[in-house]
Amino acid sequence: MTAGTVSVTGYGLFFYDDLLLRARYYQGACDVATVRRRTKFRNLKETYIVFICEEDPFGMGLPVYTKKNRFTETDALIYDDKTHAVFYNSSAWSKIQDEELRDVLRFIYESKATSSFSKLLEENTLRAKSRPEMEDEYMYFMDILEEEKEYAREAGLAEGRAEGARQKAVETAGKLLREGVSLQTVIKCTGLSENDIKNIK
């Protein structure tokens, strides 16, 4: 990135149903964190919100999706407010023309960015924390990361509860079948499908 730009990068297996809203949220966070009192609008920094996704975020098979703002009435004008959102699909790394970027996405997809990538992130975080002018921005985005962790935790708990409820239904179905209860009655009592129940037998 050049001087006068701000970038925020997210990495991982995101909840794609609200990915676009996440991009908007991060953009707003960038604006709040970088705008100073009496900052002239002409001095607003160009921002890039970048998501590096382990799988295809939009299911179109493209290696990269780039957001562009346009006017509804005409394609001849670009609504250039200096904000950008880019979504990389690591699973399609082989389709990337740029060799360096292709190698990075391949590493993330195949190695899950465990050792050296994590070390690089840590080094950049420490570098940001050591710069006084970045302290506010760092703390602000740490708040965002904490919210992301809470979101993921809640989603994991919900998934766990759903799996637990299903397992309980399977156990109940097995008991009813052993007692000679009819298949249709078991379906009504447990909410399982006929195929699920047949697999129990």
ZAGU-401218 format. One record per atom (N, C-alpha, C): x, y, z; atom name; residue in one letter. Coordinates in steps of 0.001 Angstrom, whole numbers, plus 500000, padded with zeros to 6 digits. Layout:
residues N
+--------+--------+--------+------+------+
|     px |     py |     pz | atom | rest |
+--------+--------+--------+------+------+
|      X |      Y |      Z |   CA |    A |
...
+--------+--------+--------+------+------+
END
This chain:
residues 201
+--------+--------+--------+------+------+
|     px |     py |     pz | atom | rest |
+--------+--------+--------+------+------+
| 500833 | 498801 | 500000 |    N |    M |
| 500000 | 500000 | 500000 |   CA |    M |
| 500873 | 501256 | 500000 |    C |    M |
| 500401 | 502293 | 499378 |    N |    T |
| 501146 | 503542 | 499321 |   CA |    T |
| 500796 | 504420 | 500500 |    C |    T |
| 501548 | 505523 | 500654 |    N |    A |
| 501248 | 506465 | 501728 |   CA |    A |
| 499867 | 507046 | 501537 |    C |    A |
| 499174 | 507230 | 502654 |    N |    G |
| 497840 | 507785 | 502563 |   CA |    G |
| 496762 | 506744 | 502372 |    C |    G |
| 497137 | 505470 | 502550 |    N |    T |
| 496138 | 504404 | 502444 |   CA |    T |
| 496091 | 503618 | 503739 |    C |    T |
| 494949 | 502998 | 503977 |    N |    V |
| 494762 | 502154 | 505153 |   CA |    V |
| 494216 | 500824 | 504674 |    C |    V |
| 494747 | 499736 | 505210 |    N |    S |
| 494239 | 498426 | 504833 |   CA |    S |
| 493895 | 497620 | 506072 |    C |    S |
| 492824 | 496824 | 505967 |    N |    V |
| 492430 | 495898 | 507026 |   CA |    V |
| 492227 | 494550 | 506372 |    C |    V |
| 492907 | 493538 | 506889 |    N |    T |
| 492830 | 492210 | 506296 |   CA |    T |
| 492248 | 491221 | 507282 |    C |    T |
| 491277 | 490447 | 506808 |    N |    G |
| 490712 | 489372 | 507616 |   CA |    G |
| 491018 | 488053 | 506957 |    C |    G |
| 491329 | 487030 | 507777 |    N |    Y |
| 491670 | 485716 | 507250 |   CA |    Y |
| 490851 | 484658 | 507951 |    C |    Y |
| 490367 | 483679 | 507195 |    N |    G |
| 489703 | 482561 | 507840 |   CA |    G |
| 488535 | 482022 | 507056 |    C |    G |
| 487808 | 481134 | 507740 |    N |    L |
| 486604 | 480541 | 507157 |   CA |    L |
| 485427 | 481339 | 507671 |    C |    L |
| 484999 | 482335 | 506890 |    N |    F |
| 484006 | 483295 | 507357 |   CA |    F |
| 482585 | 482775 | 507189 |    C |    F |
| 481667 | 483403 | 507927 |    N |    F |
| 480249 | 483159 | 507751 |   CA |    F |
| 479791 | 483999 | 506556 |    C |    F |
| 479672 | 483363 | 505423 |    N |    Y |
| 479508 | 484104 | 504181 |   CA |    Y |
| 478160 | 484806 | 504055 |    C |    Y |
| 477168 | 484381 | 504858 |    N |    D |
| 475858 | 485003 | 504707 |   CA |    D |
| 475864 | 486466 | 505106 |    C |    D |
| 476851 | 486884 | 505900 |    N |    D |
| 476911 | 488292 | 506286 |   CA |    D |
| 478272 | 488908 | 505967 |    C |    D |
| 478981 | 488327 | 505002 |    N |    L |
| 480323 | 488799 | 504676 |   CA |    L |
| 480325 | 490231 | 504175 |    C |    L |
| 479333 | 490591 | 503362 |    N |    L |
| 479279 | 491953 | 502833 |   CA |    L |
| 479030 | 492970 | 503941 |    C |    L |
| 478214 | 492600 | 504914 |    N |    L |
| 477987 | 493495 | 506045 |   CA |    L |
| 479239 | 493609 | 506897 |    C |    L |
| 480009 | 492551 | 506982 |    N |    R |
| 481282 | 492620 | 507697 |   CA |    R |
| 482215 | 493628 | 507017 |    C |    R |
| 482236 | 493580 | 505687 |    N |    A |
| 483072 | 494525 | 504949 |   CA |    A |
| 482640 | 495953 | 505242 |    C |    A |
| 481353 | 496182 | 505266 |    N |    R |
| 480839 | 497519 | 505582 |   CA |    R |
| 481215 | 497922 | 507008 |    C |    R |
| 481119 | 496960 | 507938 |    N |    Y |
| 481445 | 497229 | 509336 |   CA |    Y |
| 482911 | 497625 | 509492 |    C |    Y |
| 483792 | 496861 | 508821 |    N |    Y |
| 485215 | 497173 | 508898 |   CA |    Y |
| 485524 | 498530 | 508259 |    C |    Y |
| 484814 | 498843 | 507174 |    N |    Q |
| 485007 | 500141 | 506533 |   CA |    Q |
| 484648 | 501266 | 507488 |    C |    Q |
| 483516 | 501119 | 508171 |    N |    G |
| 483124 | 502129 | 509157 |   CA |    G |
| 484132 | 502249 | 510273 |    C |    G |
| 484671 | 501105 | 510708 |    N |    A |
| 485683 | 501124 | 511759 |   CA |    A |
| 486937 | 501847 | 511297 |    C |    A |
| 487311 | 501628 | 510029 |    N |    C |
| 488462 | 502339 | 509465 |   CA |    C |
| 488245 | 503840 | 509499 |    C |    C |
| 487067 | 504261 | 509089 |    N |    D |
| 486775 | 505693 | 509039 |   CA |    D |
| 486843 | 506316 | 510428 |    C |    D |
| 486240 | 505632 | 511400 |    N |    V |
| 486235 | 506164 | 512768 |   CA |    V |
| 487651 | 506229 | 513325 |    C |    V |
| 488440 | 505189 | 513036 |    N |    A |
| 489781 | 505102 | 513603 |   CA |    A |
| 490772 | 506061 | 512959 |    C |    A |
| 490558 | 506426 | 511707 |    N |    T |
| 491556 | 507228 | 510993 |   CA |    T |
| 491199 | 508703 | 510866 |    C |    T |
| 489918 | 509033 | 510998 |    N |    V |
| 489525 | 510436 | 510859 |   CA |    V |
| 489834 | 511191 | 512148 |    C |    V |
| 490536 | 512267 | 512035 |    N |    R |
| 490874 | 513105 | 513183 |   CA |    R |
| 489953 | 514318 | 513221 |    C |    R |
| 489874 | 514943 | 514365 |    N |    R |
| 489062 | 516150 | 514502 |   CA |    R |
| 489537 | 517198 | 513506 |    C |    R |
| 488590 | 517809 | 512827 |    N |    R |
| 488835 | 518836 | 511823 |   CA |    R |
| 489535 | 518299 | 510580 |    C |    R |
| 489503 | 516996 | 510384 |    N |    T |
| 490057 | 516426 | 509154 |   CA |    T |
| 489206 | 516837 | 507963 |    C |    T |
| 489824 | 517363 | 506941 |    N |    K |
| 489106 | 517752 | 505743 |   CA |    K |
| 488755 | 516520 | 504934 |    C |    K |
| 487584 | 516549 | 504317 |    N |    F |
| 487145 | 515372 | 503579 |   CA |    F |
| 488100 | 515035 | 502451 |    C |    F |
| 488784 | 516067 | 501915 |    N |    R |
| 489746 | 515815 | 500841 |   CA |    R |
| 490950 | 515012 | 501333 |    C |    R |
| 491163 | 515006 | 502652 |    N |    N |
| 492310 | 514314 | 503227 |   CA |    N |
| 491975 | 512908 | 503724 |    C |    N |
| 490746 | 512471 | 503480 |    N |    L |
| 490390 | 511110 | 503884 |   CA |    L |
| 491298 | 510111 | 503177 |    C |    L |
| 491737 | 509113 | 503922 |    N |    K |
| 492642 | 508128 | 503355 |   CA |    K |
| 491891 | 507084 | 502531 |    C |    K |
| 492562 | 506606 | 501506 |    N |    E |
| 492011 | 505515 | 500713 |   CA |    E |
| 492098 | 504233 | 501541 |    C |    E |
| 491024 | 503457 | 501556 |    N |    T |
| 490995 | 502265 | 502407 |   CA |    T |
| 490737 | 501007 | 501584 |    C |    T |
| 491359 | 499931 | 502021 |    N |    Y |
| 491188 | 498620 | 501403 |   CA |    Y |
| 490786 | 497620 | 502484 |    C |    Y |
| 489615 | 497022 | 502319 |    N |    I |
| 489174 | 495946 | 503195 |   CA |    I |
| 489384 | 494649 | 502438 |    C |    I |
| 490246 | 493782 | 502955 |    N |    V |
| 490634 | 492570 | 502238 |   CA |    V |
| 490266 | 491342 | 503071 |    C |    V |
| 489521 | 490433 | 502469 |    N |    F |
| 489193 | 489161 | 503100 |   CA |    F |
| 489924 | 488050 | 502348 |    C |    F |
| 490694 | 487252 | 503070 |    N |    I |
| 491347 | 486085 | 502488 |   CA |    I |
| 490593 | 484861 | 502983 |    C |    I |
| 489779 | 484285 | 502126 |    N |    C |
| 488871 | 483202 | 502512 |   CA |    C |
| 489466 | 481847 | 502148 |    C |    C |
| 489300 | 480885 | 503030 |    N |    E |
| 489799 | 479540 | 502757 |   CA |    E |
| 489014 | 478874 | 501634 |    C |    E |
| 487724 | 479179 | 501532 |    N |    E |
| 486878 | 478609 | 500484 |   CA |    E |
| 486221 | 479747 | 499701 |    C |    E |
| 485508 | 479391 | 498640 |    N |    D |
| 484872 | 480373 | 497763 |   CA |    D |
| 483746 | 481090 | 498515 |    C |    D |
| 483869 | 482403 | 498743 |    N |    P |
| 482861 | 483115 | 499536 |   CA |    P |
| 481527 | 483305 | 498837 |    C |    P |
| 481508 | 483296 | 497500 |    N |    F |
| 480272 | 483587 | 496774 |   CA |    F |
| 479875 | 482501 | 495781 |    C |    F |
| 480653 | 481424 | 495725 |    N |    G |
| 480274 | 480260 | 494944 |   CA |    G |
| 480303 | 480422 | 493437 |    C |    G |
| 481053 | 481391 | 492924 |    N |    M |
| 481120 | 481602 | 491476 |   CA |    M |
| 482402 | 481041 | 490856 |    C |    M |
| 483270 | 480478 | 491662 |    N |    G |
| 484491 | 479878 | 491154 |   CA |    G |
| 485594 | 480848 | 490806 |    C |    G |
| 485432 | 482109 | 491154 |    N |    L |
| 486446 | 483115 | 490840 |   CA |    L |
| 487518 | 483140 | 491931 |    C |    L |
| 488754 | 483460 | 491559 |    N |    P |
| 489816 | 483533 | 492570 |   CA |    P |
| 489763 | 484816 | 493393 |    C |    P |
| 489137 | 485855 | 492847 |    N |    V |
| 489051 | 487131 | 493559 |   CA |    V |
| 487761 | 487848 | 493165 |    C |    V |
| 487151 | 488488 | 494149 |    N |    Y |
| 485944 | 489302 | 493931 |   CA |    Y |
| 486252 | 490716 | 494422 |    C |    Y |
| 486100 | 491701 | 493548 |    N |    T |
| 486416 | 493083 | 493891 |   CA |    T |
| 485157 | 493936 | 493840 |    C |    T |
| 484891 | 494628 | 494931 |    N |    K |
| 483705 | 495487 | 494995 |   CA |    K |
| 483968 | 496809 | 494296 |    C |    K |
| 483025 | 497235 | 493459 |    N |    K |
| 483079 | 498533 | 492812 |   CA |    K |
| 481761 | 499262 | 493032 |    C |    K |
| 481847 | 500526 | 493423 |    N |    N |
| 480637 | 501347 | 493579 |   CA |    N |
| 480326 | 502056 | 492272 |    C |    N |
| 479069 | 501964 | 491850 |    N |    R |
| 478655 | 502627 | 490614 |   CA |    R |
| 477295 | 503289 | 490813 |    C |    R |
| 476997 | 504217 | 489930 |    N |    F |
| 475673 | 504831 | 489919 |   CA |    F |
| 474684 | 503875 | 489246 |    C |    F |
| 473497 | 503787 | 489799 |    N |    T |
| 472483 | 502884 | 489250 |   CA |    T |
| 472074 | 503285 | 487842 |    C |    T |
| 472015 | 504585 | 487583 |    N |    E |
| 471476 | 505082 | 486309 |   CA |    E |
| 472431 | 504931 | 485128 |    C |    E |
| 473727 | 504808 | 485383 |    N |    T |
| 474678 | 504712 | 484283 |   CA |    T |
| 475932 | 503976 | 484721 |    C |    T |
| 476512 | 503195 | 483811 |    N |    D |
| 477784 | 502526 | 484066 |   CA |    D |
| 478969 | 503379 | 483635 |    C |    D |
| 478663 | 504538 | 483052 |    N |    A |
| 479729 | 505402 | 482540 |   CA |    A |
| 480469 | 506118 | 483670 |    C |    A |
| 479815 | 506256 | 484827 |    N |    L |
| 480427 | 506933 | 485966 |   CA |    L |
| 480729 | 505942 | 487078 |    C |    L |
| 481889 | 506086 | 487676 |    N |    I |
| 482268 | 505265 | 488818 |   CA |    I |
| 482159 | 506098 | 490088 |    C |    I |
| 481487 | 505554 | 491077 |    N |    Y |
| 481347 | 506250 | 492361 |   CA |    Y |
| 482607 | 505976 | 493168 |    C |    Y |
| 483609 | 506806 | 492962 |    N |    D |
| 484925 | 506570 | 493558 |   CA |    D |
| 485073 | 507349 | 494859 |    C |    D |
| 484731 | 506699 | 495984 |    N |    D |
| 484900 | 507339 | 497285 |   CA |    D |
| 486164 | 506841 | 497991 |    C |    D |
| 487053 | 506214 | 497220 |    N |    K |
| 488348 | 505733 | 497721 |   CA |    K |
| 488209 | 504608 | 498738 |    C |    K |
| 487093 | 503874 | 498697 |    N |    T |
| 486942 | 502692 | 499549 |   CA |    T |
| 486894 | 501457 | 498662 |    C |    T |
| 487572 | 500413 | 499097 |    N |    H |
| 487667 | 499200 | 498302 |   CA |    H |
| 487450 | 497984 | 499201 |    C |    H |
| 486831 | 496970 | 498654 |    N |    A |
| 486674 | 495693 | 499345 |   CA |    A |
| 487040 | 494583 | 498371 |    C |    A |
| 487955 | 493721 | 498788 |    N |    V |
| 488436 | 492642 | 497930 |   CA |    V |
| 488323 | 491330 | 498699 |    C |    V |
| 487786 | 490311 | 498039 |    N |    F |
| 487577 | 489005 | 498667 |   CA |    F |
| 488360 | 487964 | 497872 |    C |    F |
| 489386 | 487371 | 498490 |    N |    Y |
| 490194 | 486364 | 497821 |   CA |    Y |
| 489692 | 484963 | 498171 |    C |    Y |
| 489609 | 484125 | 497164 |    N |    N |
| 489205 | 482737 | 497320 |   CA |    N |
| 490447 | 481860 | 497240 |    C |    N |
| 490979 | 481459 | 498395 |    N |    S |
| 492232 | 480709 | 498425 |   CA |    S |
| 492123 | 479358 | 497725 |    C |    S |
| 490915 | 478783 | 497698 |    N |    S |
| 490758 | 477475 | 497068 |   CA |    S |
| 490961 | 477538 | 495554 |    C |    S |
| 490927 | 478743 | 494990 |    N |    A |
| 491142 | 478917 | 493542 |   CA |    A |
| 492491 | 479579 | 493281 |    C |    A |
| 493476 | 479291 | 494129 |    N |    W |
| 494789 | 479933 | 494022 |   CA |    W |
| 495441 | 479695 | 492661 |    C |    W |
| 495176 | 478543 | 492038 |    N |    S |
| 495828 | 478215 | 490772 |   CA |    S |
| 495387 | 479130 | 489629 |    C |    S |
| 494276 | 479838 | 489805 |    N |    K |
| 493759 | 480722 | 488755 |   CA |    K |
| 494359 | 482128 | 488838 |    C |    K |
| 495117 | 482416 | 489880 |    N |    I |
| 495723 | 483740 | 490056 |   CA |    I |
| 496910 | 483899 | 489114 |    C |    I |
| 496966 | 485011 | 488382 |    N |    Q |
| 498050 | 485240 | 487427 |   CA |    Q |
| 499330 | 485697 | 488116 |    C |    Q |
| 499187 | 486562 | 489121 |    N |    D |
| 500355 | 487089 | 489818 |   CA |    D |
| 501028 | 485964 | 490614 |    C |    D |
| 502283 | 485706 | 490337 |    N |    E |
| 502967 | 484560 | 490942 |   CA |    E |
| 503085 | 484687 | 492460 |    C |    E |
| 503444 | 485876 | 492939 |    N |    E |
| 503621 | 486068 | 494376 |   CA |    E |
| 502298 | 485880 | 495120 |    C |    E |
| 501248 | 486500 | 494606 |    N |    L |
| 499931 | 486368 | 495234 |   CA |    L |
| 499452 | 484923 | 495168 |    C |    L |
| 499707 | 484263 | 494048 |    N |    R |
| 499306 | 482861 | 493897 |   CA |    R |
| 499988 | 481985 | 494948 |    C |    R |
| 501266 | 482241 | 495205 |    N |    D |
| 502000 | 481463 | 496198 |   CA |    D |
| 501444 | 481695 | 497607 |    C |    D |
| 501081 | 482949 | 497900 |    N |    V |
| 500527 | 483269 | 499214 |   CA |    V |
| 499198 | 482551 | 499425 |    C |    V |
| 498299 | 482627 | 498440 |    N |    L |
| 496991 | 481992 | 498565 |   CA |    L |
| 497123 | 480467 | 498632 |    C |    L |
| 498062 | 479932 | 497882 |    N |    R |
| 498278 | 478485 | 497938 |   CA |    R |
| 498760 | 478067 | 499320 |    C |    R |
| 499665 | 478853 | 499877 |    N |    F |
| 500173 | 478551 | 501215 |   CA |    F |
| 499054 | 478583 | 502241 |    C |    F |
| 498200 | 479603 | 502133 |    N |    I |
| 497087 | 479724 | 503077 |   CA |    I |
| 496120 | 478560 | 502926 |    C |    I |
| 495829 | 478188 | 501694 |    N |    Y |
| 494834 | 477129 | 501467 |   CA |    Y |
| 495365 | 475751 | 501883 |    C |    Y |
| 496623 | 475482 | 501567 |    N |    E |
| 497161 | 474157 | 501829 |   CA |    E |
| 497741 | 473997 | 503225 |    C |    E |
| 498299 | 475077 | 503747 |    N |    S |
| 498930 | 474996 | 505070 |   CA |    S |
| 498084 | 475598 | 506169 |    C |    S |
| 496945 | 476216 | 505804 |    N |    K |
| 496059 | 476846 | 506782 |   CA |    K |
| 496757 | 477949 | 507566 |    C |    K |
| 497839 | 478479 | 507024 |    N |    A |
| 498514 | 479645 | 507605 |   CA |    A |
| 498806 | 479450 | 509075 |    C |    A |
| 499485 | 478373 | 509408 |    N |    T |
| 499714 | 478083 | 510824 |   CA |    T |
| 500978 | 478733 | 511360 |    C |    T |
| 502155 | 478332 | 510889 |    N |    S |
| 503394 | 478753 | 511523 |   CA |    S |
| 503930 | 480094 | 511028 |    C |    S |
| 504506 | 480114 | 509812 |    N |    S |
| 505169 | 481329 | 509342 |   CA |    S |
| 504197 | 482465 | 509102 |    C |    S |
| 502988 | 482150 | 508615 |    N |    F |
| 502002 | 483207 | 508383 |   CA |    F |
| 501568 | 483833 | 509702 |    C |    F |
| 501353 | 482998 | 510711 |    N |    S |
| 500974 | 483514 | 512017 |   CA |    S |
| 502091 | 484358 | 512616 |    C |    S |
| 503326 | 483924 | 512395 |    N |    K |
| 504469 | 484680 | 512903 |   CA |    K |
| 504538 | 486052 | 512244 |    C |    K |
| 504260 | 486096 | 510940 |    N |    L |
| 504264 | 487365 | 510220 |   CA |    L |
| 503192 | 488297 | 510772 |    C |    L |
| 501997 | 487764 | 511025 |    N |    L |
| 500924 | 488574 | 511597 |   CA |    L |
| 501323 | 489112 | 512966 |    C |    L |
| 501968 | 488272 | 513758 |    N |    E |
| 502376 | 488693 | 515093 |   CA |    E |
| 503409 | 489804 | 515017 |    C |    E |
| 504363 | 489679 | 514093 |    N |    E |
| 505391 | 490702 | 513933 |   CA |    E |
| 504779 | 492033 | 513522 |    C |    E |
| 503817 | 491992 | 512606 |    N |    N |
| 503154 | 493215 | 512165 |   CA |    N |
| 502326 | 493836 | 513280 |    C |    N |
| 501708 | 492995 | 514110 |    N |    T |
| 500931 | 493498 | 515237 |   CA |    T |
| 501833 | 494218 | 516229 |    C |    T |
| 502982 | 493615 | 516545 |    N |    L |
| 503922 | 494239 | 517477 |   CA |    L |
| 504459 | 495548 | 516918 |    C |    L |
| 504679 | 495577 | 515610 |    N |    R |
| 505174 | 496799 | 514968 |   CA |    R |
| 504119 | 497906 | 515065 |    C |    R |
| 502866 | 497543 | 514873 |    N |    A |
| 501792 | 498535 | 514960 |   CA |    A |
| 501648 | 499057 | 516382 |    C |    A |
| 501753 | 498162 | 517366 |    N |    K |
| 501602 | 498559 | 518765 |   CA |    K |
| 502720 | 499501 | 519214 |    C |    K |
| 503891 | 499379 | 518588 |    N |    S |
| 505034 | 500201 | 518992 |   CA |    S |
| 504987 | 501603 | 518419 |    C |    S |
| 504043 | 501863 | 517510 |    N |    R |
| 503925 | 503195 | 516902 |   CA |    R |
| 502831 | 503970 | 517611 |    C |    R |
| 503175 | 505073 | 518278 |    N |    P |
| 502186 | 505853 | 519039 |   CA |    P |
| 500989 | 506279 | 518208 |    C |    P |
| 501213 | 506618 | 516942 |    N |    E |
| 500111 | 507096 | 516116 |   CA |    E |
| 499146 | 505976 | 515760 |    C |    E |
| 499570 | 504723 | 515974 |    N |    M |
| 498721 | 503592 | 515656 |   CA |    M |
| 498019 | 503008 | 516876 |    C |    M |
| 498284 | 503569 | 518064 |    N |    E |
| 497751 | 502983 | 519289 |   CA |    E |
| 496223 | 502951 | 519294 |    C |    E |
| 495601 | 504083 | 518939 |    N |    D |
| 494137 | 504135 | 518937 |   CA |    D |
| 493555 | 503148 | 517935 |    C |    D |
| 494176 | 503118 | 516744 |    N |    E |
| 493686 | 502207 | 515728 |   CA |    E |
| 493816 | 500759 | 516175 |    C |    E |
| 494949 | 500441 | 516808 |    N |    Y |
| 495174 | 499068 | 517261 |   CA |    Y |
| 494130 | 498655 | 518289 |    C |    Y |
| 493887 | 499516 | 519268 |    N |    M |
| 492916 | 499189 | 520298 |   CA |    M |
| 491519 | 499064 | 519707 |    C |    M |
| 491209 | 499926 | 518739 |    N |    Y |
| 489873 | 499879 | 518131 |   CA |    Y |
| 489661 | 498568 | 517397 |    C |    Y |
| 490665 | 498152 | 516629 |    N |    F |
| 490505 | 496926 | 515874 |   CA |    F |
| 490624 | 495686 | 516742 |    C |    F |
| 491284 | 495800 | 517897 |    N |    M |
| 491270 | 494694 | 518850 |   CA |    M |
| 489859 | 494473 | 519361 |    C |    M |
| 489107 | 495562 | 519544 |    N |    D |
| 487700 | 495436 | 519947 |   CA |    D |
| 486909 | 494678 | 518881 |    C |    D |
| 487187 | 494981 | 517620 |    N |    I |
| 486506 | 494296 | 516521 |   CA |    I |
| 486835 | 492806 | 516538 |    C |    I |
| 488101 | 492481 | 516747 |    N |    L |
| 488508 | 491080 | 516760 |   CA |    L |
| 487836 | 490328 | 517903 |    C |    L |
| 487709 | 490985 | 519053 |    N |    E |
| 487036 | 490352 | 520173 |   CA |    E |
| 485578 | 490065 | 519845 |    C |    E |
| 484946 | 490998 | 519129 |    N |    E |
| 483558 | 490781 | 518718 |   CA |    E |
| 483458 | 489622 | 517745 |    C |    E |
| 484440 | 489500 | 516848 |    N |    E |
| 484456 | 488392 | 515905 |   CA |    E |
| 484578 | 487063 | 516648 |    C |    E |
| 485445 | 487020 | 517667 |    N |    K |
| 485618 | 485800 | 518441 |   CA |    K |
| 484328 | 485428 | 519155 |    C |    K |
| 483642 | 486417 | 519700 |    N |    E |
| 482388 | 486159 | 520394 |   CA |    E |
| 481337 | 485644 | 519411 |    C |    E |
| 481313 | 486216 | 518220 |    N |    Y |
| 480374 | 485775 | 517183 |   CA |    Y |
| 480625 | 484312 | 516838 |    C |    Y |
| 481906 | 483978 | 516641 |    N |    A |
| 482253 | 482599 | 516294 |   CA |    A |
| 481934 | 481648 | 517434 |    C |    A |
| 482174 | 482102 | 518665 |    N |    R |
| 481893 | 481251 | 519819 |   CA |    R |
| 480403 | 480957 | 519926 |    C |    R |
| 479586 | 482000 | 519744 |    N |    E |
| 478138 | 481812 | 519816 |   CA |    E |
| 477653 | 480879 | 518710 |    C |    E |
| 478242 | 481042 | 517505 |    N |    A |
| 477858 | 480165 | 516393 |   CA |    A |
| 478241 | 478725 | 516694 |    C |    A |
| 479421 | 478544 | 517327 |    N |    G |
| 479863 | 477203 | 517682 |   CA |    G |
| 478973 | 476573 | 518727 |    C |    G |
| 478552 | 477372 | 519699 |    N |    L |
| 477656 | 476858 | 520730 |   CA |    L |
| 476314 | 476457 | 520132 |    C |    L |
| 475805 | 477300 | 519226 |    N |    A |
| 474527 | 476979 | 518586 |   CA |    A |
| 474632 | 475691 | 517783 |    C |    A |
| 475749 | 475524 | 517076 |    N |    E |
| 475954 | 474308 | 516303 |   CA |    E |
| 476051 | 473099 | 517220 |    C |    E |
| 476741 | 473289 | 518357 |    N |    G |
| 476870 | 472204 | 519320 |   CA |    G |
| 475537 | 471802 | 519910 |    C |    G |
| 474694 | 472804 | 520205 |    N |    R |
| 473371 | 472506 | 520756 |   CA |    R |
| 472517 | 471756 | 519737 |    C |    R |
| 472614 | 472156 | 518468 |    N |    A |
| 471846 | 471488 | 517418 |   CA |    A |
| 472288 | 470042 | 517266 |    C |    A |
| 473612 | 469816 | 517299 |    N |    E |
| 474131 | 468459 | 517175 |   CA |    E |
| 473727 | 467616 | 518382 |    C |    E |
| 473742 | 468244 | 519566 |    N |    G |
| 473326 | 467531 | 520775 |   CA |    G |
| 471860 | 467129 | 520721 |    C |    G |
| 471026 | 468031 | 520217 |    N |    A |
| 469598 | 467739 | 520105 |   CA |    A |
| 469366 | 466607 | 519111 |    C |    A |
| 470113 | 466607 | 518018 |    N |    R |
| 469964 | 465546 | 517021 |   CA |    R |
| 470382 | 464204 | 517614 |    C |    R |
| 471485 | 464195 | 518342 |    N |    Q |
| 471952 | 462954 | 518945 |   CA |    Q |
| 470932 | 462405 | 519933 |    C |    Q |
| 470325 | 463315 | 520677 |    N |    K |
| 469284 | 462902 | 521631 |   CA |    K |
| 468099 | 462290 | 520891 |    C |    K |
| 467723 | 462891 | 519750 |    N |    A |
| 466617 | 462370 | 518961 |   CA |    A |
| 466934 | 460979 | 518423 |    C |    A |
| 468186 | 460765 | 518009 |    N |    V |
| 468604 | 459457 | 517499 |   CA |    V |
| 468510 | 458410 | 518609 |    C |    V |
| 468975 | 458776 | 519822 |    N |    E |
| 468911 | 457847 | 520938 |   CA |    E |
| 467462 | 457496 | 521284 |    C |    E |
| 466597 | 458515 | 521270 |    N |    T |
| 465181 | 458285 | 521566 |   CA |    T |
| 464544 | 457387 | 520520 |    C |    T |
| 464876 | 457631 | 519256 |    N |    A |
| 464335 | 456810 | 518174 |   CA |    A |
| 464745 | 455356 | 518335 |    C |    A |
| 465993 | 455131 | 518712 |    N |    G |
| 466468 | 453765 | 518917 |   CA |    G |
| 465699 | 453046 | 520012 |    C |    G |
| 465430 | 453756 | 521106 |    N |    K |
| 464675 | 453165 | 522211 |   CA |    K |
| 463251 | 452830 | 521786 |    C |    K |
| 462613 | 453755 | 521041 |    N |    L |
| 461246 | 453520 | 520595 |   CA |    L |
| 461167 | 452335 | 519638 |    C |    L |
| 462136 | 452220 | 518746 |    N |    L |
| 462152 | 451105 | 517805 |   CA |    L |
| 462311 | 449776 | 518532 |    C |    L |
| 463160 | 449765 | 519545 |    N |    R |
| 463361 | 448532 | 520300 |   CA |    R |
| 462120 | 448137 | 521093 |    C |    R |
| 461264 | 449118 | 521384 |    N |    E |
| 460009 | 448844 | 522084 |   CA |    E |
| 458885 | 448458 | 521127 |    C |    E |
| 459197 | 448406 | 519844 |    N |    G |
| 458213 | 447984 | 518864 |   CA |    G |
| 457308 | 449086 | 518358 |    C |    G |
| 457674 | 450346 | 518586 |    N |    V |
| 456877 | 451471 | 518109 |   CA |    V |
| 457018 | 451566 | 516604 |    C |    V |
| 455921 | 451884 | 515924 |    N |    S |
| 455935 | 451942 | 514462 |   CA |    S |
| 456835 | 453066 | 513942 |    C |    S |
| 457288 | 452889 | 512698 |    N |    L |
| 458187 | 453848 | 512073 |   CA |    L |
| 457559 | 455239 | 511997 |    C |    L |
| 456318 | 455332 | 511578 |    N |    Q |
| 455651 | 456616 | 511428 |   CA |    Q |
| 455522 | 457338 | 512766 |    C |    Q |
| 455272 | 456580 | 513822 |    N |    T |
| 455158 | 457186 | 515151 |   CA |    T |
| 456511 | 457719 | 515615 |    C |    T |
| 457565 | 456974 | 515331 |    N |    V |
| 458915 | 457415 | 515702 |   CA |    V |
| 459273 | 458706 | 514969 |    C |    V |
| 458893 | 458786 | 513695 |    N |    I |
| 459154 | 459997 | 512904 |   CA |    I |
| 458468 | 461200 | 513538 |    C |    I |
| 457201 | 461020 | 513924 |    N |    K |
| 456446 | 462114 | 514533 |   CA |    K |
| 457032 | 462519 | 515879 |    C |    K |
| 457500 | 461559 | 516644 |    N |    C |
| 457987 | 461836 | 517997 |   CA |    C |
| 459371 | 462485 | 518014 |    C |    C |
| 460207 | 462136 | 517044 |    N |    T |
| 461599 | 462600 | 517074 |   CA |    T |
| 461908 | 463703 | 516065 |    C |    T |
| 461083 | 463810 | 515004 |    N |    G |
| 461379 | 464798 | 513972 |   CA |    G |
| 462449 | 464351 | 513003 |    C |    G |
| 462949 | 463123 | 513152 |    N |    L |
| 463949 | 462598 | 512226 |   CA |    L |
| 463282 | 462147 | 510923 |    C |    L |
| 464089 | 462063 | 509874 |    N |    S |
| 463562 | 461585 | 508600 |   CA |    S |
| 463499 | 460063 | 508594 |    C |    S |
| 462769 | 459531 | 507638 |    N |    E |
| 462653 | 458076 | 507523 |   CA |    E |
| 464006 | 457431 | 507275 |    C |    E |
| 464842 | 458075 | 506435 |    N |    N |
| 466171 | 457538 | 506155 |   CA |    N |
| 467047 | 457526 | 507405 |    C |    N |
| 466940 | 458586 | 508213 |    N |    D |
| 467711 | 458638 | 509460 |   CA |    D |
| 467356 | 457464 | 510357 |    C |    D |
| 466083 | 457219 | 510468 |    N |    I |
| 465618 | 456162 | 511362 |   CA |    I |
| 465982 | 454783 | 510815 |    C |    I |
| 465909 | 454603 | 509499 |    N |    K |
| 466293 | 453332 | 508910 |   CA |    K |
| 467768 | 453039 | 509145 |    C |    K |
| 468592 | 454093 | 509164 |    N |    N |
| 470021 | 453911 | 509431 |   CA |    N |
| 470270 | 453449 | 510865 |    C |    N |
| 469366 | 453835 | 511768 |    N |    I |
| 469494 | 453389 | 513160 |   CA |    I |
| 469277 | 451885 | 513240 |    C |    I |
| 468282 | 451403 | 512495 |    N |    K |
| 467966 | 449974 | 512481 |   CA |    K |
| 469094 | 449209 | 511811 |    C |    K |
+--------+--------+--------+------+------+
END
